[in-house]
């Protein structure tokens, strides 16, 4: 199992703070949200974000609300900012 740092995201409308994430990425990779969800649930990879302000790690987890599509979010930490939504946009590339 690989432990993978997420350093960027892709949203259809980057300026919207509540827009859903379609892709997550890092050094030399960009995966769809669905691929990340499958990987987490299959336990083939773990994903995390490092807070740029204090270096704190926040693990990415899958949320499956009733009647809605699954999405990813970081485990609650003491950062007032959303760890994933505050990341920069990735250059689009698919691996």
Backbone as ProteinMPNN parsed JSONL, in Angstrom:
{"seq_chain_A": "XXXXXXXXXXXXXXXXXXXXXXXXXXXXXXXXXXXXXXXXXXXXXXXXXXXXXXXXXXXXXXXXXXXXXXXXXXXXXXXXXXXXXXXXXXXXXXX", "coords_chain_A": {"N_chain_A": [[0.853, -1.181, 0.0], [0.565, 2.171, -0.853], [1.363, 5.344, 0.546], [0.104, 8.343, -0.121], [0.661, 11.703, -0.969], [-1.589, 14.333, -1.478], [-1.505, 17.135, -3.455], [-2.785, 18.889, -5.108], [-5.884, 19.798, -6.717], [-8.718, 19.334, -8.955], [-11.401, 21.275, -9.94], [-14.523, 21.873, -11.55], [-15.238, 24.606, -11.692], [-13.006, 26.616, -10.695], [-12.968, 28.924, -8.984], [-15.097, 28.76, -7.258], [-15.896, 28.182, -3.941], [-17.341, 26.033, -2.94], [-17.609, 24.099, -4.821], [-17.648, 20.809, -6.224], [-15.008, 18.371, -6.108], [-13.32, 17.019, -8.85], [-11.0, 15.718, -9.611], [-7.966, 14.557, -8.076], [-4.58, 15.247, -7.243], [-0.967, 14.919, -7.358], [2.587, 14.797, -7.063], [3.502, 14.125, -10.204], [1.1, 12.726, -10.821], [-2.414, 12.415, -11.503], [-5.587, 11.663, -10.544], [-8.992, 10.582, -11.02], [-11.716, 11.533, -8.905], [-13.341, 9.333, -8.386], [-11.577, 7.173, -8.872], [-9.754, 7.552, -6.787], [-11.454, 7.154, -4.594], [-12.154, 4.432, -5.006], [-9.623, 3.275, -4.646], [-9.018, 3.945, -1.967], [-11.113, 2.584, -0.647], [-10.556, -0.04, -1.414], [-8.305, -0.376, -0.076], [-5.794, -0.096, -1.232], [-4.277, 2.167, -1.441], [-3.406, 4.96, 0.645], [-4.311, 8.343, 1.217], [-3.286, 11.71, 1.75], [-3.185, 15.104, 3.027], [-0.987, 17.801, 3.559], [-0.957, 20.429, 5.819], [-0.265, 23.666, 4.777], [0.378, 25.702, 6.522], [1.146, 24.731, 9.05], [2.155, 22.178, 8.726], [0.722, 19.963, 9.522], [-0.703, 16.757, 9.202], [-3.505, 15.587, 7.366], [-5.681, 13.049, 6.852], [-7.194, 11.695, 3.911], [-10.505, 10.768, 3.397], [-13.372, 8.705, 2.586], [-16.683, 9.744, 2.038], [-19.99, 8.767, 2.205], [-22.882, 9.906, 1.702], [-26.363, 9.381, 2.309], [-28.345, 8.782, -0.513], [-26.833, 10.41, -2.172], [-23.96, 11.116, -4.266], [-20.802, 9.574, -3.592], [-18.065, 11.21, -1.956], [-14.858, 12.809, -1.336], [-13.11, 13.796, 1.608], [-11.11, 15.458, 4.065], [-10.027, 14.004, 7.145], [-11.347, 15.285, 10.197], [-9.557, 18.022, 11.535], [-7.663, 20.484, 13.313], [-7.564, 22.68, 11.712], [-8.87, 25.649, 10.385], [-9.439, 25.875, 7.706], [-10.622, 24.243, 4.728], [-8.964, 21.399, 3.989], [-8.665, 20.027, 1.481], [-10.145, 21.565, -0.439], [-8.766, 23.934, -0.314], [-6.459, 23.558, -1.711], [-4.266, 24.152, -4.545], [-5.197, 24.377, -8.057], [-4.718, 21.555, -10.158], [-2.532, 20.976, -12.95], [-4.099, 19.606, -15.737], [-3.761, 16.226, -16.147], [-3.77, 12.827, -16.889], [-3.216, 9.762, -15.339]], "CA_chain_A": [[0.0, 0.0, 0.0], [1.3, 3.432, -0.902], [0.849, 6.484, 1.292], [0.251, 9.323, -1.195], [0.304, 13.081, -0.635], [-2.38, 15.105, -2.437], [-1.016, 18.515, -3.448], [-3.613, 19.734, -5.958], [-7.208, 19.274, -7.069], [-9.386, 19.955, -10.105], [-12.828, 21.547, -9.793], [-14.998, 22.451, -12.807], [-15.219, 26.06, -11.573], [-12.002, 26.768, -9.637], [-13.176, 30.038, -8.051], [-16.207, 28.467, -6.364], [-15.373, 27.484, -2.778], [-18.13, 24.857, -2.586], [-17.689, 23.206, -5.98], [-17.129, 19.472, -5.968], [-13.701, 18.015, -6.655], [-13.419, 15.95, -9.851], [-9.711, 15.022, -9.676], [-6.959, 14.859, -7.071], [-3.274, 14.998, -7.83], [0.268, 15.14, -6.606], [3.792, 14.757, -7.89], [3.453, 13.236, -11.377], [-0.118, 11.924, -10.964], [-3.745, 13.001, -11.348], [-6.605, 10.62, -10.611], [-10.369, 11.027, -10.806], [-12.236, 11.334, -7.55], [-13.838, 7.961, -8.294], [-10.424, 6.273, -8.737], [-9.232, 7.71, -5.417], [-12.417, 6.487, -3.714], [-11.966, 2.984, -5.16], [-8.336, 2.909, -4.063], [-9.151, 4.014, -0.505], [-12.0, 1.513, -0.184], [-9.89, -1.321, -1.639], [-7.118, -0.341, 0.796], [-4.564, -0.194, -2.017], [-3.519, 3.39, -1.164], [-3.941, 5.972, 1.549], [-4.05, 9.668, 0.687], [-3.254, 12.711, 2.808], [-2.856, 16.487, 2.712], [-0.219, 18.488, 4.597], [-1.343, 21.826, 5.998], [0.889, 24.515, 4.445], [0.659, 26.634, 7.613], [1.799, 24.111, 10.209], [2.674, 20.858, 8.399], [-0.115, 18.909, 10.079], [-1.248, 15.802, 8.235], [-4.941, 15.282, 7.416], [-5.957, 11.923, 5.964], [-8.349, 11.791, 3.026], [-11.422, 9.652, 3.617], [-14.546, 8.66, 1.719], [-17.97, 10.017, 2.671], [-21.096, 8.265, 1.38], [-24.168, 10.359, 2.244], [-27.538, 8.689, 1.769], [-28.996, 9.38, -1.664], [-25.94, 11.306, -2.922], [-22.717, 10.498, -4.727], [-19.694, 9.566, -2.644], [-17.053, 12.236, -2.162], [-13.72, 12.704, -0.426], [-12.821, 14.929, 2.486], [-10.068, 15.096, 5.014], [-10.475, 13.763, 8.515], [-11.356, 16.549, 10.935], [-8.365, 18.431, 12.275], [-7.88, 21.79, 13.946], [-7.359, 23.727, 10.717], [-10.161, 26.241, 10.023], [-9.615, 25.831, 6.257], [-10.839, 22.917, 4.164], [-7.663, 20.952, 3.519], [-8.677, 19.698, 0.059], [-10.624, 22.675, -1.268], [-7.815, 25.041, -0.292], [-5.309, 23.236, -2.558], [-4.225, 24.748, -5.877], [-5.662, 23.575, -9.187], [-3.702, 20.745, -10.831], [-2.557, 20.957, -14.415], [-4.804, 18.358, -16.038], [-3.054, 15.091, -16.757], [-4.383, 11.597, -16.393], [-2.273, 8.622, -15.26]], "C_chain_A": [[0.89, 1.232, 0.0], [0.587, 4.495, -0.075], [1.145, 7.706, 0.422], [-0.199, 10.712, -0.75], [-0.464, 13.722, -1.787], [-1.921, 16.554, -2.33], [-1.84, 19.457, -4.318], [-4.932, 19.026, -6.258], [-7.666, 19.91, -8.372], [-10.865, 20.06, -9.759], [-13.293, 22.141, -11.117], [-14.955, 23.978, -12.829], [-14.293, 26.409, -10.409], [-12.267, 27.869, -8.614], [-14.302, 29.796, -7.055], [-15.714, 27.671, -5.157], [-16.137, 26.21, -2.418], [-18.276, 23.852, -3.723], [-17.095, 21.848, -5.648], [-15.804, 19.231, -6.684], [-13.895, 16.877, -7.654], [-12.153, 15.111, -9.938], [-8.843, 15.448, -8.5], [-5.607, 14.531, -7.671], [-2.134, 15.279, -6.88], [1.427, 15.125, -7.574], [3.632, 13.693, -8.975], [2.209, 12.362, -11.473], [-1.351, 12.81, -10.821], [-4.747, 11.874, -11.539], [-7.989, 11.242, -10.466], [-10.739, 10.785, -9.352], [-12.684, 9.889, -7.363], [-12.696, 6.952, -8.15], [-9.818, 6.353, -7.342], [-10.156, 6.994, -4.428], [-12.249, 4.972, -3.794], [-10.681, 2.515, -4.488], [-8.379, 2.93, -2.531], [-9.978, 2.839, 0.003], [-11.403, 0.128, -0.391], [-8.641, -1.458, -0.762], [-5.817, -0.568, 0.027], [-3.68, 1.031, -1.829], [-4.197, 4.163, -0.045], [-3.521, 7.314, 0.968], [-4.092, 10.665, 1.843], [-2.895, 14.076, 2.236], [-2.016, 17.016, 3.868], [-0.638, 19.946, 4.64], [-0.136, 22.717, 5.718], [1.279, 25.462, 5.571], [1.449, 25.996, 8.751], [2.327, 22.697, 9.951], [1.878, 19.696, 8.948], [-0.701, 18.046, 8.975], [-2.75, 15.63, 8.465], [-5.194, 14.184, 6.397], [-7.211, 12.16, 5.146], [-9.205, 10.555, 3.266], [-12.622, 9.778, 2.691], [-15.791, 8.918, 2.563], [-19.05, 9.553, 1.71], [-22.428, 8.683, 2.001], [-25.33, 9.626, 1.566], [-28.137, 9.471, 0.61], [-28.127, 10.326, -2.48], [-24.681, 10.556, -3.324], [-21.649, 10.579, -3.637], [-18.726, 10.694, -2.976], [-15.924, 12.033, -1.174], [-13.614, 13.973, 0.397], [-11.704, 14.5, 3.407], [-10.7, 14.832, 6.373], [-10.42, 15.077, 9.27], [-10.025, 16.792, 11.644], [-8.65, 19.824, 12.829], [-7.639, 22.954, 13.003], [-8.717, 24.315, 10.343], [-10.444, 26.196, 8.531], [-9.883, 24.401, 5.821], [-9.544, 22.473, 3.505], [-7.633, 20.656, 2.025], [-9.07, 20.893, -0.799], [-9.665, 23.86, -1.276], [-6.578, 24.774, -1.144], [-5.409, 23.951, -3.903], [-4.803, 23.797, -6.914], [-4.481, 22.806, -9.797], [-3.688, 21.09, -12.324], [-3.194, 19.632, -14.799], [-3.89, 17.372, -16.75], [-3.66, 13.847, -16.145], [-3.371, 10.467, -16.457], [-3.034, 7.368, -14.94]], "O_chain_A": [[1.851, 1.319, 0.764], [-0.642, 4.531, -0.01], [2.308, 8.069, 0.244], [-1.299, 10.88, -0.222], [-0.033, 13.658, -2.938], [-1.943, 17.137, -1.246], [-1.638, 20.671, -4.287], [-5.065, 17.817, -6.073], [-7.087, 20.891, -8.838], [-11.499, 19.088, -9.346], [-12.523, 22.856, -11.758], [-14.669, 24.576, -13.866], [-14.739, 26.491, -9.264], [-11.825, 27.75, -7.471], [-14.446, 30.556, -6.098], [-15.164, 26.584, -5.331], [-15.624, 25.386, -1.661], [-18.996, 22.862, -3.59], [-16.142, 21.754, -4.874], [-15.528, 19.819, -7.73], [-14.555, 15.885, -7.347], [-12.209, 13.934, -10.295], [-8.97, 16.562, -7.992], [-5.495, 13.639, -8.513], [-2.308, 15.794, -5.776], [1.266, 15.406, -8.762], [3.63, 12.498, -8.683], [2.25, 11.336, -12.152], [-1.334, 13.817, -10.113], [-4.755, 11.209, -12.575], [-8.139, 12.303, -9.859], [-10.152, 9.946, -8.669], [-12.441, 9.287, -6.316], [-12.818, 5.985, -7.398], [-9.415, 5.336, -6.778], [-9.682, 6.305, -3.525], [-12.206, 4.3, -2.764], [-10.663, 1.472, -3.834], [-7.84, 2.036, -1.879], [-9.596, 2.176, 0.967], [-11.703, -0.79, 0.372], [-8.01, -2.514, -0.715], [-4.865, -1.148, 0.549], [-2.468, 0.955, -2.03], [-5.401, 4.037, 0.181], [-2.489, 7.411, 0.303], [-4.845, 10.484, 2.799], [-2.377, 14.192, 1.125], [-2.298, 16.716, 5.028], [-0.669, 20.62, 3.61], [0.908, 22.551, 6.348], [2.397, 25.977, 5.58], [2.315, 26.636, 9.348], [2.889, 22.077, 10.854], [2.316, 18.55, 8.85], [-1.139, 18.55, 7.941], [-3.209, 15.54, 9.604], [-4.947, 14.372, 5.205], [-8.176, 12.755, 5.628], [-8.696, 9.437, 3.33], [-12.854, 10.828, 2.092], [-15.935, 8.379, 3.661], [-19.029, 9.906, 0.531], [-23.038, 7.911, 2.74], [-25.262, 9.3, 0.381], [-28.406, 10.666, 0.727], [-28.628, 10.984, -3.391], [-24.379, 9.491, -2.784], [-21.604, 11.536, -2.863], [-18.585, 11.084, -4.136], [-16.013, 11.192, -0.28], [-13.972, 15.064, -0.046], [-11.391, 13.314, 3.513], [-11.759, 15.364, 6.703], [-9.542, 15.9, 9.015], [-9.452, 15.895, 12.262], [-9.795, 20.276, 12.8], [-7.523, 24.097, 13.446], [-9.634, 23.563, 10.014], [-11.575, 26.451, 8.117], [-9.429, 23.454, 6.464], [-9.079, 23.109, 2.559], [-6.658, 21.004, 1.358], [-8.396, 21.199, -1.782], [-9.747, 24.708, -2.165], [-5.732, 25.656, -1.292], [-6.501, 24.31, -4.346], [-4.893, 22.589, -6.697], [-3.384, 23.347, -9.933], [-4.72, 21.454, -12.888], [-2.841, 18.607, -14.216], [-3.329, 17.658, -17.808], [-4.025, 13.851, -14.97], [-2.745, 10.236, -17.492], [-2.44, 6.296, -14.828]]}, "name": "protein", "num_of_chains": 1, "seq": "XXXXXXXXXXXXXXXXXXXXXXXXXXXXXXXXXXXXXXXXXXXXXXXXXXXXXXXXXXXXXXXXXXXXXXXXXXXXXXXXXXXXXXXXXXXXXXX"}
